[in-house]
Amino acid sequence: MKITIEDDLRELIPGFLDNRRKDCAAIATMVEERDFESIRRLGHNMKGTGTSYGFETITDIGRNLENSAQAGSPDSIKALVAELKDYLNNIQIEFKS
Amino acid sequence: VNKETNIVSNGPLAGPLHILFVDDSADNQILMNLYFRDTSFDVDYATSGPEAIAMFSQKKYDLILMDVEMPMMDGYTATRKIRALSKERLEKLIILAYTANTGTTAIQESLAAGCDGHLSKPLRKQELMATIGHLFEAEKYHDPK
C-alpha cells in the first residue's frame, strides 16, 4: 500500500508511526482492563492527527476506535487494532516535494 | 515595517504575533512546531488548561489555539478563565477552539465559552496560516517554502 506524503513532514513520520505502534500495544492492555475511556482518548487523538500527517486511514481508524470505545465494544476495538497493525506493517511511503 | 519578520502595519499588531498553542497531544505539538518553524511568530506551547492559564497570566498573547478535549481541565473551562483574565487586562485576544469534534453543538459550545472561532482537526499548514493571515490582516508572513 503506497502513501504519498509531503516532504516537509519527512522528519516527523518515523516518530508518528512509532507512537501509533505504541498505541496498539497500549490499547491491547486497556481492552483487557476494560479501560474504554483511555481507548476513546487514544482514538480521538488518532482521528485528530492522522490526516495532518498524511495518513487518512489512521484518522478513519481513530474515529472508529473512538466510537467503539464509547460503545464499550472490545471485539470491535480488537479488530481495529489488528487493522491498524496491518496498515502500519504494510504501508510504503513516498515523499513528494 | 519589515514584512518578512513582522505582522504588517495595517493589522492591529505592531510586532511579532504571540501565539499560545494548547494541546495535550504530543503529536499535535510536534506538528505545530514544524508548521511554525519558518515563521516569525513567537509561539509557546502548553499541554493542559491549567498550564495555559498560568502562562497567560504571565504573558500577553494575541492568539490562543485551544484544544477542547484535555484531561484535568477541558478547553472550554480554560477558555472561560483566560477570557476573564483578558477582560480584566483590557487586552485584545483571539481564541480559536481546535478540535476534532466538528458538530454544530461543539461549535456552539466553543462560542459560548468565549472562543472567537473554530479550527477543525486534522489541520493543514496552509489552512492554519491562511486563518492567521486573515485574522490579523497579515499581508505576508515569513515562510520561505
gemmi code that builds the backbone of each chain (N, CA, C; Angstrom):
import gemmi

chains = {
    "A": [
        ("MET", (0.849, -1.184, 0.000), (0.000, 0.000, 0.000), (0.893, 1.246, 0.000)),
        ("LYS", (0.796, 2.043, -1.049), (1.660, 3.212, -1.172), (0.949, 4.471, -0.687)),
        ("ILE", (1.678, 5.255, 0.090), (1.150, 6.518, 0.596), (2.109, 7.621, 0.148)),
        ("THR", (1.560, 8.699, -0.343), (2.404, 9.839, -0.727), (2.242, 10.948, 0.306)),
        ("ILE", (3.390, 11.395, 0.814), (3.376, 12.394, 1.884), (4.295, 13.549, 1.503)),
        ("GLU", (3.888, 14.744, 1.911), (4.697, 15.919, 1.590), (6.057, 15.838, 2.274)),
        ("ASP", (7.074, 16.260, 1.533), (8.446, 16.126, 2.017), (8.688, 16.928, 3.300)),
        ("ASP", (7.935, 18.004, 3.480), (8.073, 18.822, 4.695), (7.903, 17.993, 5.964)),
        ("LEU", (7.094, 16.959, 5.848), (6.761, 16.163, 7.039), (7.705, 14.989, 7.254)),
        ("ARG", (8.652, 14.811, 6.348), (9.503, 13.614, 6.353), (10.112, 13.326, 7.733)),
        ("GLU", (10.671, 14.355, 8.366), (11.385, 14.129, 9.620), (10.459, 13.693, 10.767)),
        ("LEU", (9.171, 13.976, 10.617), (8.242, 13.655, 11.712), (7.624, 12.262, 11.592)),
        ("ILE", (7.681, 11.692, 10.409), (6.915, 10.469, 10.150), (7.363, 9.263, 10.996)),
        ("PRO", (8.678, 8.989, 11.098), (9.065, 7.813, 11.912), (8.537, 7.888, 13.348)),
        ("GLY", (8.638, 9.059, 13.961), (8.162, 9.215, 15.335), (6.650, 9.042, 15.433)),
        ("PHE", (5.949, 9.600, 14.449), (4.496, 9.481, 14.455), (4.065, 8.018, 14.342)),
        ("LEU", (4.698, 7.286, 13.445), (4.312, 5.874, 13.263), (4.727, 5.032, 14.472)),
        ("ASP", (5.876, 5.357, 15.066), (6.283, 4.647, 16.293), (5.234, 4.844, 17.399)),
        ("ASN", (4.735, 6.065, 17.493), (3.716, 6.330, 18.511), (2.441, 5.516, 18.276)),
        ("ARG", (2.113, 5.300, 16.992), (0.906, 4.507, 16.710), (1.152, 3.032, 17.074)),
        ("ARG", (2.386, 2.557, 16.861), (2.689, 1.172, 17.269), (2.581, 1.045, 18.793)),
        ("LYS", (3.030, 2.088, 19.490), (2.884, 2.076, 20.960), (1.408, 2.106, 21.346)),
        ("ASP", (0.619, 2.847, 20.584), (-0.822, 2.890, 20.848), (-1.432, 1.496, 20.748)),
        ("CYS", (-1.003, 0.737, 19.725), (-1.548, -0.621, 19.544), (-1.294, -1.459, 20.801)),
        ("ALA", (-0.066, -1.401, 21.305), (0.273, -2.173, 22.500), (-0.526, -1.674, 23.704)),
        ("ALA", (-0.639, -0.355, 23.817), (-1.357, 0.220, 24.961), (-2.831, -0.169, 24.923)),
        ("ILE", (-3.428, -0.117, 23.744), (-4.855, -0.420, 23.637), (-5.123, -1.891, 23.972)),
        ("ALA", (-4.200, -2.754, 23.558), (-4.377, -4.180, 23.879), (-4.486, -4.379, 25.396)),
        ("THR", (-3.660, -3.662, 26.139), (-3.723, -3.738, 27.608), (-5.011, -3.102, 28.131)),
        ("MET", (-5.364, -1.967, 27.553), (-6.567, -1.252, 28.020), (-7.838, -2.079, 27.794)),
        ("VAL", (-7.869, -2.814, 26.703), (-9.059, -3.648, 26.446), (-9.197, -4.696, 27.548)),
        ("GLU", (-8.078, -5.301, 27.906), (-8.129, -6.315, 28.965), (-8.616, -5.710, 30.281)),
        ("GLU", (-8.241, -4.450, 30.503), (-8.626, -3.772, 31.753), (-9.984, -3.075, 31.643)),
        ("ARG", (-10.611, -3.194, 30.469), (-11.898, -2.522, 30.208), (-11.807, -1.005, 30.450)),
        ("ASP", (-10.634, -0.463, 30.091), (-10.424, 0.982, 30.254), (-10.836, 1.685, 28.948)),
        ("PHE", (-12.141, 1.758, 28.724), (-12.642, 2.281, 27.455), (-12.403, 3.786, 27.305)),
        ("GLU", (-12.367, 4.504, 28.412), (-12.152, 5.950, 28.318), (-10.753, 6.255, 27.771)),
        ("SER", (-9.757, 5.508, 28.227), (-8.396, 5.742, 27.703), (-8.309, 5.362, 26.226)),
        ("ILE", (-9.006, 4.304, 25.846), (-9.027, 3.898, 24.430), (-9.708, 4.988, 23.595)),
        ("ARG", (-10.803, 5.508, 24.122), (-11.526, 6.569, 23.405), (-10.615, 7.779, 23.178)),
        ("ARG", (-9.818, 8.108, 24.194), (-8.925, 9.260, 24.073), (-7.825, 9.016, 23.028)),
        ("LEU", (-7.284, 7.817, 23.030), (-6.260, 7.494, 22.024), (-6.866, 7.534, 20.619)),
        ("GLY", (-8.082, 6.995, 20.486), (-8.763, 7.035, 19.191), (-9.019, 8.476, 18.758)),
        ("HIS", (-9.433, 9.291, 19.698), (-9.702, 10.704, 19.415), (-8.432, 11.404, 18.925)),
        ("ASN", (-7.318, 11.090, 19.560), (-6.040, 11.688, 19.155), (-5.649, 11.243, 17.740)),
        ("MET", (-5.831, 9.960, 17.456), (-5.525, 9.465, 16.100), (-6.411, 10.146, 15.070)),
        ("LYS", (-7.678, 10.291, 15.409), (-8.624, 10.941, 14.500), (-8.155, 12.364, 14.187)),
        ("GLY", (-7.638, 13.026, 15.211), (-7.257, 14.431, 15.054), (-5.901, 14.656, 14.412)),
        ("THR", (-5.073, 13.618, 14.356), (-3.715, 13.832, 13.842), (-3.424, 13.094, 12.532)),
        ("GLY", (-4.076, 11.972, 12.289), (-3.719, 11.120, 11.152), (-3.604, 11.869, 9.837)),
        ("THR", (-4.675, 12.525, 9.438), (-4.679, 13.196, 8.139), (-3.679, 14.349, 8.095)),
        ("SER", (-3.473, 15.014, 9.233), (-2.490, 16.108, 9.259), (-1.107, 15.601, 8.898)),
        ("TYR", (-0.813, 14.380, 9.296), (0.488, 13.787, 8.986), (0.477, 13.074, 7.636)),
        ("GLY", (-0.656, 13.006, 6.991), (-0.747, 12.375, 5.675), (-1.379, 10.999, 5.677)),
        ("PHE", (-1.889, 10.571, 6.824), (-2.438, 9.213, 6.937), (-3.946, 9.255, 7.205)),
        ("GLU", (-4.679, 9.349, 6.150), (-6.138, 9.435, 6.289), (-6.708, 8.170, 6.941)),
        ("THR", (-6.080, 7.026, 6.641), (-6.553, 5.762, 7.214), (-6.448, 5.775, 8.736)),
        ("ILE", (-5.394, 6.415, 9.263), (-5.243, 6.475, 10.720), (-6.344, 7.346, 11.331)),
        ("THR", (-6.706, 8.412, 10.645), (-7.851, 9.214, 11.109), (-9.127, 8.370, 11.115)),
        ("ASP", (-9.329, 7.587, 10.070), (-10.538, 6.744, 9.997), (-10.556, 5.688, 11.105)),
        ("ILE", (-9.402, 5.027, 11.305), (-9.333, 4.011, 12.369), (-9.540, 4.672, 13.730)),
        ("GLY", (-8.951, 5.844, 13.911), (-9.123, 6.565, 15.176), (-10.575, 6.894, 15.453)),
        ("ARG", (-11.274, 7.345, 14.412), (-12.694, 7.668, 14.564), (-13.482, 6.419, 14.966)),
        ("ASN", (-13.177, 5.301, 14.329), (-13.883, 4.056, 14.647), (-13.526, 3.545, 16.039)),
        ("LEU", (-12.259, 3.737, 16.424), (-11.856, 3.349, 17.788), (-12.605, 4.172, 18.830)),
        ("GLU", (-12.705, 5.460, 18.568), (-13.420, 6.345, 19.497), (-14.868, 5.878, 19.644)),
        ("ASN", (-15.500, 5.576, 18.526), (-16.902, 5.139, 18.568), (-17.045, 3.787, 19.260)),
        ("SER", (-16.121, 2.869, 18.953), (-16.192, 1.534, 19.559), (-15.948, 1.601, 21.062)),
        ("ALA", (-15.048, 2.476, 21.477), (-14.778, 2.628, 22.914), (-16.004, 3.222, 23.618)),
        ("GLN", (-16.637, 4.182, 22.961), (-17.852, 4.770, 23.548), (-18.952, 3.726, 23.681)),
        ("ALA", (-18.974, 2.796, 22.726), (-19.985, 1.726, 22.759), (-19.570, 0.585, 23.689)),
        ("GLY", (-18.332, 0.614, 24.187), (-17.834, -0.453, 25.065), (-17.775, -1.793, 24.357)),
        ("SER", (-17.215, -1.783, 23.150), (-17.209, -2.989, 22.324), (-15.792, -3.543, 22.140)),
        ("PRO", (-15.376, -4.487, 23.012), (-13.999, -4.997, 22.947), (-13.670, -5.694, 21.628)),
        ("ASP", (-14.605, -6.450, 21.084), (-14.324, -7.176, 19.838), (-14.044, -6.203, 18.689)),
        ("SER", (-14.838, -5.165, 18.628), (-14.642, -4.159, 17.589), (-13.290, -3.454, 17.773)),
        ("ILE", (-12.951, -3.164, 19.013), (-11.668, -2.496, 19.294), (-10.506, -3.394, 18.884)),
        ("LYS", (-10.590, -4.674, 19.232), (-9.517, -5.606, 18.863), (-9.370, -5.697, 17.352)),
        ("ALA", (-10.487, -5.706, 16.650), (-10.435, -5.770, 15.179), (-9.777, -4.512, 14.603)),
        ("LEU", (-10.071, -3.364, 15.204), (-9.483, -2.114, 14.712), (-7.984, -2.051, 15.001)),
        ("VAL", (-7.573, -2.576, 16.152), (-6.136, -2.625, 16.462), (-5.423, -3.532, 15.458)),
        ("ALA", (-6.054, -4.650, 15.118), (-5.469, -5.550, 14.115), (-5.361, -4.841, 12.767)),
        ("GLU", (-6.392, -4.077, 12.438), (-6.376, -3.319, 11.172), (-5.254, -2.282, 11.177)),
        ("LEU", (-5.089, -1.620, 12.314), (-4.035, -0.596, 12.418), (-2.647, -1.229, 12.316)),
        ("LYS", (-2.456, -2.357, 12.994), (-1.163, -3.048, 12.923), (-0.854, -3.461, 11.490)),
        ("ASP", (-1.846, -3.992, 10.823), (-1.674, -4.429, 9.437), (-1.304, -3.240, 8.550)),
        ("TYR", (-1.990, -2.158, 8.776), (-1.712, -0.931, 8.000), (-0.272, -0.463, 8.228)),
        ("LEU", (0.125, -0.414, 9.504), (1.471, 0.066, 9.846), (2.550, -0.851, 9.273)),
        ("ASN", (2.250, -2.135, 9.204), (3.244, -3.100, 8.707), (3.362, -3.103, 7.189)),
        ("ASN", (2.364, -2.568, 6.524), (2.348, -2.721, 5.062), (2.438, -1.433, 4.259)),
        ("ILE", (2.415, -0.284, 4.930), (2.462, 0.952, 4.141), (3.868, 1.179, 3.583)),
        ("GLN", (3.883, 1.707, 2.379), (5.134, 2.140, 1.749), (4.980, 3.630, 1.483)),
        ("ILE", (5.925, 4.381, 2.025), (5.778, 5.841, 1.965), (6.681, 6.439, 0.894)),
        ("GLU", (6.077, 7.282, 0.090), (6.834, 8.059, -0.884), (6.689, 9.535, -0.483)),
        ("PHE", (7.780, 10.252, -0.567), (7.729, 11.678, -0.212), (7.778, 12.507, -1.491)),
        ("LYS", (6.942, 13.520, -1.517), (6.960, 14.437, -2.673), (7.293, 15.836, -2.181)),
        ("SER", (8.054, 16.552, -2.991), (8.438, 17.906, -2.577), (7.519, 18.915, -3.238)),
    ],
    "B": [
        ("VAL", (7.859, 48.937, 8.030), (7.752, 47.616, 8.654), (8.389, 46.574, 7.749)),
        ("ASN", (9.223, 45.741, 8.323), (9.806, 44.645, 7.567), (8.777, 43.530, 7.446)),
        ("LYS", (8.238, 43.394, 6.265), (7.132, 42.456, 6.098), (7.576, 40.997, 6.233)),
        ("GLU", (8.863, 40.759, 6.168), (9.303, 39.369, 6.274), (9.493, 38.942, 7.717)),
        ("THR", (9.534, 39.870, 8.623), (9.762, 39.471, 10.001), (8.665, 39.925, 10.954)),
        ("ASN", (7.769, 40.761, 10.484), (6.722, 41.246, 11.380), (5.360, 41.207, 10.710)),
        ("ILE", (4.348, 41.120, 11.548), (2.998, 41.311, 11.038), (2.894, 42.761, 10.577)),
        ("VAL", (2.294, 43.002, 9.448), (2.382, 44.324, 8.837), (1.441, 45.329, 9.480)),
        ("SER", (1.654, 46.591, 9.128), (1.080, 47.684, 9.886), (-0.427, 47.853, 9.713)),
        ("ASN", (-1.015, 47.329, 8.679), (-2.446, 47.580, 8.532), (-3.291, 46.672, 9.417)),
        ("GLY", (-2.649, 45.732, 10.103), (-3.341, 44.928, 11.093), (-3.264, 45.614, 12.438)),
        ("PRO", (-3.844, 45.006, 13.472), (-3.867, 45.633, 14.780), (-2.554, 45.480, 15.550)),
        ("LEU", (-1.586, 44.765, 14.983), (-0.380, 44.443, 15.741), (0.820, 45.208, 15.213)),
        ("ALA", (1.684, 45.599, 16.125), (2.892, 46.317, 15.725), (4.110, 45.402, 15.679)),
        ("GLY", (4.111, 44.340, 16.431), (5.288, 43.478, 16.492), (4.951, 42.057, 16.119)),
        ("PRO", (5.835, 41.121, 16.467), (5.561, 39.715, 16.145), (4.293, 39.218, 16.840)),
        ("LEU", (3.659, 38.290, 16.207), (2.430, 37.724, 16.748), (2.768, 36.707, 17.842)),
        ("HIS", (2.158, 36.873, 19.003), (2.399, 35.953, 20.122), (1.267, 34.932, 20.170)),
        ("ILE", (1.640, 33.693, 20.015), (0.650, 32.614, 19.924), (0.885, 31.598, 21.030)),
        ("LEU", (-0.209, 31.157, 21.640), (-0.136, 30.060, 22.609), (-0.933, 28.882, 22.044)),
        ("PHE", (-0.252, 27.764, 21.871), (-0.898, 26.563, 21.362), (-1.110, 25.601, 22.528)),
        ("VAL", (-2.353, 25.219, 22.758), (-2.687, 24.390, 23.916), (-3.237, 23.053, 23.440)),
        ("ASP", (-2.523, 21.976, 23.735), (-2.971, 20.647, 23.305), (-2.194, 19.611, 24.093)),
        ("ASP", (-2.895, 18.612, 24.610), (-2.190, 17.564, 25.373), (-1.548, 16.525, 24.456)),
        ("SER", (-1.827, 16.595, 23.164), (-1.279, 15.615, 22.222), (0.122, 16.009, 21.791)),
        ("ALA", (1.094, 15.135, 22.112), (2.476, 15.395, 21.688), (2.567, 15.419, 20.168)),
        ("ASP", (1.780, 14.574, 19.495), (1.808, 14.545, 18.026), (1.413, 15.899, 17.444)),
        ("ASN", (0.405, 16.515, 18.036), (-0.028, 17.815, 17.520), (0.972, 18.918, 17.840)),
        ("GLN", (1.590, 18.851, 19.016), (2.602, 19.857, 19.354), (3.786, 19.777, 18.404)),
        ("ILE", (4.205, 18.561, 18.099), (5.339, 18.367, 17.178), (4.985, 18.917, 15.804)),
        ("LEU", (3.766, 18.657, 15.378), (3.323, 19.127, 14.061), (3.280, 20.658, 14.014)),
        ("MET", (2.732, 21.262, 15.062), (2.639, 22.725, 15.095), (4.026, 23.355, 15.137)),
        ("ASN", (4.931, 22.697, 15.844), (6.304, 23.194, 15.902), (6.909, 23.257, 14.495)),
        ("LEU", (6.585, 22.267, 13.693), (7.053, 22.261, 12.300), (6.348, 23.345, 11.493)),
        ("TYR", (5.041, 23.466, 11.666), (4.278, 24.469, 10.921), (4.812, 25.887, 11.181)),
        ("PHE", (5.141, 26.139, 12.451), (5.521, 27.499, 12.840), (7.021, 27.768, 12.717)),
        ("ARG", (7.784, 26.727, 12.407), (9.241, 26.838, 12.487), (9.792, 27.938, 11.582)),
        ("ASP", (9.242, 28.094, 10.410), (9.775, 29.067, 9.457), (8.997, 30.371, 9.452)),
        ("THR", (8.253, 30.621, 10.490), (7.538, 31.894, 10.587), (8.243, 32.779, 11.615)),
        ("SER", (7.822, 34.030, 11.657), (8.392, 34.949, 12.649), (7.541, 34.981, 13.917)),
        ("PHE", (6.529, 34.144, 13.983), (5.644, 34.172, 15.141), (6.370, 33.686, 16.394)),
        ("ASP", (5.980, 34.260, 17.518), (6.503, 33.835, 18.812), (5.492, 32.836, 19.387)),
        ("VAL", (5.836, 31.559, 19.368), (4.869, 30.521, 19.722), (5.288, 29.784, 20.981)),
        ("ASP", (4.380, 29.722, 21.934), (4.582, 28.920, 23.145), (3.601, 27.757, 23.135)),
        ("TYR", (3.941, 26.731, 23.909), (3.121, 25.522, 23.925), (2.738, 25.177, 25.360)),
        ("ALA", (1.481, 24.819, 25.557), (1.004, 24.334, 26.855), (0.327, 22.985, 26.640)),
        ("THR", (0.456, 22.098, 27.602), (-0.099, 20.750, 27.439), (-1.369, 20.533, 28.256)),
        ("SER", (-1.830, 21.568, 28.943), (-3.060, 21.414, 29.729), (-3.707, 22.782, 29.928)),
        ("GLY", (-4.976, 22.760, 30.326), (-5.667, 24.013, 30.618), (-5.006, 24.808, 31.738)),
        ("PRO", (-4.716, 24.166, 32.888), (-4.069, 24.920, 33.970), (-2.723, 25.523, 33.559)),
        ("GLU", (-1.958, 24.781, 32.761), (-0.670, 25.320, 32.305), (-0.891, 26.526, 31.397)),
        ("ALA", (-1.910, 26.448, 30.542), (-2.215, 27.566, 29.649), (-2.616, 28.804, 30.449)),
        ("ILE", (-3.433, 28.606, 31.480), (-3.863, 29.738, 32.317), (-2.655, 30.369, 33.010)),
        ("ALA", (-1.779, 29.508, 33.526), (-0.575, 30.007, 34.208), (0.297, 30.804, 33.231)),
        ("MET", (0.439, 30.307, 32.022), (1.269, 31.008, 31.035), (0.615, 32.316, 30.616)),
        ("PHE", (-0.700, 32.289, 30.446), (-1.399, 33.509, 30.042), (-1.317, 34.574, 31.132)),
        ("SER", (-1.300, 34.143, 32.380), (-1.239, 35.113, 33.473), (0.119, 35.822, 33.522)),
        ("GLN", (1.110, 35.255, 32.842), (2.461, 35.826, 32.868), (2.830, 36.576, 31.596)),
        ("LYS", (2.006, 36.460, 30.569), (2.432, 36.993, 29.265), (1.217, 37.366, 28.429)),
        ("LYS", (1.387, 38.388, 27.605), (0.320, 38.780, 26.695), (0.400, 37.947, 25.416)),
        ("TYR", (-0.725, 37.382, 25.031), (-0.804, 36.644, 23.763), (-1.843, 37.297, 22.864)),
        ("ASP", (-1.613, 37.213, 21.567), (-2.566, 37.731, 20.593), (-3.560, 36.667, 20.156)),
        ("LEU", (-3.085, 35.421, 20.144), (-3.901, 34.326, 19.635), (-3.647, 33.069, 20.470)),
        ("ILE", (-4.728, 32.416, 20.852), (-4.619, 31.113, 21.515), (-5.358, 30.082, 20.687)),
        ("LEU", (-4.673, 29.002, 20.389), (-5.303, 27.842, 19.739), (-5.542, 26.821, 20.832)),
        ("MET", (-6.801, 26.561, 21.115), (-7.165, 25.791, 22.301), (-7.799, 24.450, 21.942)),
        ("ASP", (-7.092, 23.382, 22.279), (-7.693, 22.055, 22.161), (-8.882, 21.999, 23.123)),
        ("VAL", (-9.911, 21.290, 22.729), (-11.100, 21.239, 23.581), (-11.020, 20.090, 24.575)),
        ("GLU", (-10.634, 18.926, 24.075), (-10.690, 17.743, 24.932), (-9.325, 17.446, 25.531)),
        ("MET", (-9.163, 17.803, 26.799), (-7.907, 17.554, 27.504), (-8.231, 17.024, 28.899)),
        ("PRO", (-7.324, 16.205, 29.470), (-7.551, 15.755, 30.836), (-7.365, 16.907, 31.823)),
        ("MET", (-7.805, 16.730, 33.021), (-7.732, 17.730, 34.112), (-8.729, 18.867, 33.911)),
        ("MET", (-8.588, 19.574, 32.793), (-9.487, 20.710, 32.540), (-9.743, 20.788, 31.044)),
        ("ASP", (-11.016, 20.832, 30.647), (-11.282, 20.895, 29.204), (-11.013, 22.303, 28.673)),
        ("GLY", (-10.947, 22.383, 27.360), (-10.592, 23.640, 26.719), (-11.622, 24.737, 26.918)),
        ("TYR", (-12.886, 24.349, 27.086), (-13.922, 25.357, 27.318), (-13.702, 26.050, 28.663)),
        ("THR", (-13.415, 25.253, 29.683), (-13.185, 25.829, 31.020), (-11.958, 26.735, 31.000)),
        ("ALA", (-10.899, 26.235, 30.363), (-9.673, 27.043, 30.279), (-9.945, 28.341, 29.520)),
        ("THR", (-10.747, 28.253, 28.463), (-11.080, 29.454, 27.678), (-11.838, 30.471, 28.534)),
        ("ARG", (-12.823, 29.985, 29.303), (-13.585, 30.914, 30.165), (-12.658, 31.640, 31.136)),
        ("LYS", (-11.742, 30.917, 31.731), (-10.844, 31.527, 32.726), (-9.886, 32.516, 32.052)),
        ("ILE", (-9.366, 32.126, 30.901), (-8.441, 33.019, 30.190), (-9.182, 34.242, 29.674)),
        ("ARG", (-10.398, 34.047, 29.201), (-11.191, 35.175, 28.699), (-11.465, 36.179, 29.825)),
        ("ALA", (-11.720, 35.663, 31.012), (-11.955, 36.558, 32.162), (-10.695, 37.372, 32.461)),
        ("LEU", (-9.546, 36.721, 32.399), (-8.286, 37.433, 32.650), (-8.031, 38.492, 31.577)),
        ("SER", (-8.304, 38.143, 30.326), (-8.025, 39.103, 29.244), (-8.937, 40.321, 29.355)),
        ("LYS", (-10.169, 40.101, 29.842), (-11.079, 41.240, 30.027), (-10.586, 42.147, 31.153)),
        ("GLU", (-10.108, 41.517, 32.230), (-9.549, 42.307, 33.339), (-8.383, 43.156, 32.860)),
        ("ARG", (-7.600, 42.586, 31.973), (-6.396, 43.273, 31.487), (-6.682, 44.168, 30.288)),
        ("LEU", (-7.932, 44.191, 29.867), (-8.368, 45.030, 28.733), (-7.530, 44.759, 27.494)),
        ("GLU", (-7.234, 43.487, 27.282), (-6.398, 43.115, 26.148), (-7.233, 42.489, 25.039)),
        ("LYS", (-6.804, 42.769, 23.815), (-7.388, 42.061, 22.674), (-6.822, 40.647, 22.661)),
        ("LEU", (-7.676, 39.697, 22.457), (-7.222, 38.308, 22.412), (-8.184, 37.511, 21.539)),
        ("ILE", (-7.623, 36.757, 20.628), (-8.442, 35.841, 19.833), (-8.181, 34.422, 20.305)),
        ("ILE", (-9.237, 33.705, 20.613), (-9.123, 32.297, 20.996), (-9.884, 31.471, 19.961)),
        ("LEU", (-9.180, 30.518, 19.383), (-9.818, 29.592, 18.441), (-9.832, 28.202, 19.048)),
        ("ALA", (-11.013, 27.601, 19.094), (-11.097, 26.201, 19.512), (-10.468, 25.351, 18.416)),
        ("TYR", (-9.739, 24.337, 18.852), (-9.018, 23.480, 17.914), (-9.392, 22.047, 18.251)),
        ("THR", (-10.266, 21.467, 17.462), (-10.856, 20.212, 17.898), (-11.224, 19.296, 16.743)),
        ("ALA", (-11.238, 18.008, 17.056), (-11.672, 17.011, 16.069), (-13.190, 16.852, 16.085)),
        ("ASN", (-13.844, 17.492, 17.065), (-15.307, 17.462, 17.104), (-15.845, 18.614, 16.278)),
        ("THR", (-16.473, 18.308, 15.169), (-16.847, 19.364, 14.233), (-18.356, 19.576, 14.137)),
        ("GLY", (-19.102, 18.968, 15.057), (-20.562, 19.114, 15.014), (-21.001, 20.517, 15.413)),
        ("THR", (-22.241, 20.834, 15.068), (-22.795, 22.153, 15.382), (-22.764, 22.421, 16.881)),
        ("THR", (-23.071, 21.392, 17.669), (-23.090, 21.566, 19.125), (-21.708, 21.958, 19.642)),
        ("ALA", (-20.669, 21.294, 19.112), (-19.305, 21.588, 19.561), (-18.940, 23.033, 19.231)),
        ("ILE", (-19.326, 23.476, 18.044), (-19.017, 24.851, 17.640), (-19.771, 25.840, 18.529)),
        ("GLN", (-21.049, 25.554, 18.790), (-21.833, 26.454, 19.654), (-21.250, 26.506, 21.060)),
        ("GLU", (-20.824, 25.346, 21.559), (-20.228, 25.307, 22.901), (-18.963, 26.145, 22.963)),
        ("SER", (-18.148, 26.054, 21.913), (-16.896, 26.811, 21.923), (-17.165, 28.312, 21.884)),
        ("LEU", (-18.177, 28.711, 21.116), (-18.526, 30.140, 21.064), (-19.072, 30.604, 22.410)),
        ("ALA", (-19.896, 29.761, 23.034), (-20.464, 30.115, 24.339), (-19.379, 30.248, 25.402)),
        ("ALA", (-18.306, 29.472, 25.261), (-17.216, 29.526, 26.243), (-16.340, 30.753, 26.068)),
        ("GLY", (-16.479, 31.423, 24.934), (-15.682, 32.630, 24.719), (-14.690, 32.520, 23.585)),
        ("CYS", (-14.781, 31.440, 22.819), (-13.917, 31.334, 21.638), (-14.457, 32.242, 20.540)),
        ("ASP", (-13.554, 32.698, 19.696), (-13.955, 33.556, 18.586), (-14.245, 32.755, 17.323)),
        ("GLY", (-13.782, 31.535, 17.303), (-13.969, 30.711, 16.113), (-13.475, 29.310, 16.374)),
        ("HIS", (-13.293, 28.598, 15.310), (-13.140, 27.164, 15.416), (-12.222, 26.673, 14.301)),
        ("LEU", (-11.233, 25.881, 14.641), (-10.395, 25.215, 13.644), (-10.563, 23.716, 13.822)),
        ("SER", (-10.765, 23.018, 12.728), (-11.018, 21.583, 12.810), (-9.731, 20.783, 12.637)),
        ("LYS", (-9.572, 19.781, 13.484), (-8.522, 18.792, 13.267), (-9.065, 17.749, 12.294)),
        ("PRO", (-8.274, 17.179, 11.442), (-6.873, 17.495, 11.178), (-6.727, 18.841, 10.469)),
        ("LEU", (-5.600, 19.478, 10.736), (-5.385, 20.833, 10.237), (-4.129, 20.883, 9.367)),
        ("ARG", (-4.293, 21.384, 8.162), (-3.161, 21.556, 7.254), (-2.489, 22.902, 7.507)),
        ("LYS", (-1.199, 22.944, 7.208), (-0.441, 24.173, 7.439), (-1.034, 25.355, 6.662)),
        ("GLN", (-1.388, 25.110, 5.401), (-1.909, 26.211, 4.575), (-3.173, 26.799, 5.177)),
        ("GLU", (-4.021, 25.936, 5.720), (-5.275, 26.391, 6.311), (-5.009, 27.224, 7.564)),
        ("LEU", (-4.065, 26.744, 8.379), (-3.720, 27.466, 9.605), (-3.161, 28.851, 9.275)),
        ("MET", (-2.223, 28.894, 8.336), (-1.589, 30.170, 8.013), (-2.584, 31.131, 7.359)),
        ("ALA", (-3.476, 30.595, 6.540), (-4.489, 31.452, 5.916), (-5.404, 32.045, 6.973)),
        ("THR", (-5.756, 31.239, 7.970), (-6.627, 31.728, 9.044), (-5.931, 32.825, 9.839)),
        ("ILE", (-4.675, 32.590, 10.186), (-3.931, 33.594, 10.951), (-3.774, 34.871, 10.126)),
        ("GLY", (-3.451, 34.702, 8.857), (-3.298, 35.868, 7.994), (-4.575, 36.681, 7.908)),
        ("HIS", (-5.695, 35.974, 7.806), (-6.988, 36.652, 7.722), (-7.310, 37.378, 9.032)),
        ("LEU", (-7.097, 36.691, 10.147), (-7.457, 37.264, 11.446), (-6.671, 38.525, 11.753)),
        ("PHE", (-5.410, 38.514, 11.376), (-4.547, 39.636, 11.763), (-4.188, 40.516, 10.574)),
        ("GLU", (-4.902, 40.316, 9.496), (-4.730, 41.144, 8.312), (-3.283, 41.163, 7.849)),
        ("ALA", (-2.590, 40.063, 8.081), (-1.194, 39.996, 7.667), (-1.120, 39.860, 6.156)),
        ("GLU", (-0.416, 40.767, 5.519), (-0.267, 40.670, 4.073), (0.693, 39.539, 3.723)),
        ("LYS", (1.609, 39.323, 4.639), (2.624, 38.320, 4.337), (3.232, 37.847, 5.649)),
        ("TYR", (3.456, 36.586, 5.773), (4.210, 36.079, 6.904), (5.431, 35.376, 6.354)),
        ("HIS", (6.448, 35.300, 7.172), (7.712, 34.771, 6.678), (7.613, 33.264, 6.537)),
        ("ASP", (7.576, 32.812, 5.328), (7.529, 31.375, 5.071), (8.212, 31.128, 3.730)),
        ("PRO", (9.481, 30.786, 3.765), (10.231, 30.656, 2.516), (9.814, 29.472, 1.670)),
        ("LYS", (8.987, 28.568, 2.210), (8.675, 27.361, 1.433), (7.490, 27.600, 0.523)),
    ],
}
model = gemmi.Model(1)
for chain_id, residues in chains.items():
    chain = gemmi.Chain(chain_id)
    for i, (resn, *xyz) in enumerate(residues, 1):
        res = gemmi.Residue()
        res.name, res.seqid = resn, gemmi.SeqId(i, " ")
        for name, pos in zip(("N", "CA", "C"), xyz):
            atom = gemmi.Atom()
            atom.name, atom.element = name, gemmi.Element(name[0])
            atom.pos, atom.b_iso = gemmi.Position(*pos), 0.0
            res.add_atom(atom)
        chain.add_residue(res)
    model.add_chain(chain)
structure = gemmi.Structure()
structure.add_model(model)
structure.setup_entities()
